[in-house]
Amino acid sequence: MTTPSVKVVFTPSGRRGQFKSGTTVLEAARGLGVDLDSVCGGRGICGRCQITLGSSATEGIGSEGERLSPPGETETGYRSRRRPLRDGHRLGCAARLQDNAVINVPPYSQVRRQVVRKRAEVVDIAVDPVVRLYYLEVEPADMDRQASDLVRVLEALQEQWGVSGVSVDHQVLVGLQSALREGKWAVTVAVHDQAAITGVWPGFHDGPLGIAFDVGSTTVAGHLCDLSNGKVLASSGRMNPQIRFGEDLMSRVSYVMMNEGGQAELTKAIRSTIDEMIGDLVEQVGRTREEVLELALVGNPIMHHLVLGIDPTNLGVAPFALATDESVRLPVSRIGIEAHPGARLYVLPCVAGHVGADAAGAILSEGPHRGRAIQLLIDVGTNAEIVLGSNGRLLAASSPTGPAFEGAEISSGQRAAPGAIERVRIDRKTLEPRFKVIGSDLWSDQEGFDAAVEETGVIGICGSGIIEAVAELALTGVVSKEGRISDNGRSRRVTTSGRSAAYLLYQDPTNPQNRINVTQNDIRAIQLAKAALYAGVRLLMDCLEVEEVDEIRLAGAFGSHIDPTYAMVLGMIPDCAIDRVSAAGNAAGTGAMMALLSGAARTEIEALVNDIEKIETAVAPAFQQHFVEAMGIPHGRADHPNLAREVDLSGIVSAGTVGGERRRSRRRTVVSSGRVDQGKESGP
């Protein structure tokens, strides 16, 4: 018997299609490319795929009847484990289509609603573009000299500019004669890498465009540049649409392994986003796609492979072999992206199996190899990339931190979106919290806060928020050095249930069931993530035979929004002078811009990656020991003299003394952006 099909319409996107009855809403959304979030891969754990049932008179679809399957064990289990579902909401991964339906995807369930924080950094780049434009005055064709138009152009290029020995793209030949005659034998040609003529225009043409892309697992950033002077004309950021197939990189590799055609789906999704961003960028400045002559791109190894259409399966299993670690050059048209017909794509080289072209871009931008100081460069993400060294020696490794730093695996966690808690302070005496949310500059205890967040609400806690919350709880003594919650009855905000405990950070006054807690499991997830990061750093320090570093640079969109003091209190990074810890911004994207605008930069990074020593944390015997010791807050054994000069760490005690008199008798300490103020109310 044939399974009947049903019609589904998604709003606000308007996408629609026919699916077999029994298809989950999440599966239908993925099939249509609808922006519906899912972190857990459709297992009913994360709760981010919440949807509501709508209706449409135009489509002739109402909301009555059993259009979706009744709630089952998955949704019942979610309600018992996590916060209750919002009124009228269902989990898209559990609700199955039974009849024609209109499905509303609310803003908080849309992936692309996240705040994309990857701006272009201002750097001093010696502009030496690979693509150059040459204006030529060509000898007109006549009967006395039987030379082709192409020969005349090549002669003019050599005589007037000293450029010779170049090939010519087919599409240039197609348009060459009309361009010459329209320009009255004056044309402008584009020459790529002094090797090929890739474009031709009648008369004088100027302002060649290029775009640098940073393709991250969560976000994609693009920067439109004038290739002649290096000026950044426009920037754009999007969510990586692959998130609907899996939050972290290994989830996406698993999707490829488990679904026939999965690699093609993921490749199509990211290429389509890059193509859309090109259109958006040129539209911002009133230009056209045909003026884009060059793209440069960085990304982690899995994004690198998927953009290029390479199956990433081998990156998911030991020995994590790359298809190639060299730079890649190819026509943009070969990957189905619309730009000038002769446009080229340059992809920076990868460093190792899980240290990708994005790390190469960050190294190019930050230049640890150019100075004598020992620099620690960390791109914090679901898979942290770590570089350590100086002009004498450079080492690199990756460490599997997982998605906890980005809000996943956290009970009330989410990505950085309006309404998400991003800053936390806890009063040392009363244990009462105050916080900031994305989209408002006000603290929660300031007048006007409720009105400021009326539209978004307080909807969860993002990565920077959970880091500060756990660090603050440790400084107040609510969380022990070992990571256990216990306040010995000091506050109603700390609750226990059996062997588990939680700290109530926020409770919606209009809906008391809507709570944002920091649970014991949340703290353990953060401990595991930060221990993996610290252990990777410590392993490189062992290999370099150093006990301290001179400076620490935190790269990436997430790393740039971590308060360095809280990162050190938590134990994410080793002890260092606070004023020597700083954000590197979107270092990978800046490196991509350098490669876009400078042939010398490409030569530099291509030579350098061969000299970088790659350390594999998965097989290093010392990694596990470093990991275990790093589970402590800030650390199980290491001292933090630099941090102790800035922050009173006496509140961080072992589990047996949490909440004791020792903690209550000390002075209150305020931590904010590397500063400490003693004896006054907690605040930013």
C-alpha positions, 0 to 999 in steps of 0.5 A: 500500500502506498503511503499517502503524501501531505502538503506542508507550508513553512512560514515565514519562509513560504517554502512548501512541498509534498512529503510522505505522511509520517515525515517529521517536521524537522525532516521536511524542513531540511528537505526544503532548506527551511531555517529550523534549528537543531543541535542534537541531530533530531534526538529530542534533547536540545529543544531548539526545533520548536514550532507551532501549527498555523493556518492559511486561507490562501493554501486552504489549510486550517489548524483544526484536526490532527495535522500533526501526530500526538506528543509521544515519548520524545516530547514527554521526556524532553519536558521532564528533563528540560524546561517546559515547551512554550504554550502551543509548541511542538518539537519539530524532530518529534512531531510527524506530519499526518495531514496538510499543515502550515508550520510556523518557525518562530524567530528563536527557532531560526538558525540565521537569527544568531548574531554574527560577530565576524567583522573585518579587522583593520590591518596594514596590508601591503597591497600586491594583488594577484589580479591586475588590470592593464589598459591597452591601446591596440594596433587596429587590424588592417589588410597590410598585416594579417595578424589576429586580434589576440596577437595584437593584444598580446603584443600591446601587453608586452610592449606597454606593460612588459607582461608576456607568456600569458595564456588566455581564457576561452571566455576572453576569446569569445568577447575579445573582438567585440570589446576591441571594436566597441572600445575603438581598439582600446581595452582593459584586460585582467591578468591573473598571477601574471599567467593568464588573461581572465577578463577583457573590457572595452576602453578603460575599466577600473575598480576590480573587486575581490571577496575574502570568505571565512567559512566557520562551522557556525558562521560565514563572513565575507569582506568585499575589497577593492583589489587595486587599493585594498579598501574594504567596501562592504562586509556580510555575515550569515549563519552556516546553513549546515547547522541544521544537519548538525551543531558540531563538525563531527555531527556533520561528518556523521550525517555524511556517513549515515545519509546517502548523498549527505556530502552533496547536501552539505556542499550545496548548502554552503556553496549556496550561502557563499553565492548569496553573500556575493550578491548581497555584498555587491548590492551594498555598494551598487556593483555587480557580480561580474566585477568580482575577479577573485575569491580567497577562502579559509575554513576548518578542514571539514568546511574546507573539504565540503566547499571544495566538494570533497567527502570529509569522512576520512577526517572523522576517523583516525588518522584524520587524513586530509585530501590535501594540505596544500593551497587550492586554486581553481576557477570560481565557476567550477564550484557553481558560484556566480561571479566574473566568468574568469574569476578564480578561487584561492583556498589557503593551505591547511596545517594538519588533520584538524588544524585547517586553513582558518588556522593558517589565516590566523597565523598569517594575520597574527604573525607569531613567526615574525617576533621573538615573544612566545605567543599563544594563539587560540581559536576557540570553537567546537574544535579549538585550534592552538598555535604556540611559538615565535620566530624560532619555532612554531607548533600547532594542535587541535583540541576537542572542546565540543560545543559547550562553549557555544551554548550547546550541551547547556541546559538553558544554553543557546547561540549568541542571539538577542535575548541571550545572557552574555554577561553575569555578575553575582553579589558575593554576600547575597548571591543575587545575580545581575546580567546583560543580554545581547541586544541591550546595554542595560544590566538586569537590575537597572531601570528600563531593562524590562522594557529593553528586552520586552520584544526578545525576552530573556531566552537563554544563556550563550557561551560567554555568559555561561563562562562568566556564570561558572567563574562567578559561582566559583569566586563566590564559593557556590561552586567548589574547585572540583566543580561541585555546587553547594552553598550550605543554605546561603541562598534560595537560588541554590536548589538540590534534588537528590545528588544534583544541584542548580543555581537559579540565574533567572526566573520569568516573572510572568511565567515562573516555569520558565527558568534559566538555571546553571546546573551541575551538568552544565558545570561539568560540560564546561569543565570538560570543554575547558580542560580539553582546551587547557590540556592542548595548550599545556601539551604544546608548552611541554613540546616547546619546553616553556613554563609560561607564555609572553602573550595570549591572543583569543581569536574567532567570533566567540574568542573575541567576546570572552572576558580574558579575566573570566577565561583565566579564572575558569582555567581555559588558558594558562596564567599570564599577565592580564594585560597581555591577554587580548582578543584577536578578532576575526584573525582567520578572516583577516588572513583571508583578506591578506591572501586576497590582496597580496601574492606575497602573503600567499607565498609566505603562508604556503612556505610557513605551513611546511615548517609548523610542527603538528602535535596530535593530541589524540595520541600524546601520552601526556594529554590525558594527565594534563586533561585530568589536572585541568578539570579543577577551577582554575586548575588542579595543580598549577599556580596563577600568580598573575591572576592572583594579583588581579583577582581575589581567588580565596573564594575558590575552595575545595568541596569540603569548605564551600560556603564556610566562614572563610569565604564569608569573611573575605572582602568582596571582589569585582571582576570586569574586563581584567580589573578588580575593585575591592569592597564595593558592589559587584558590577561591570 
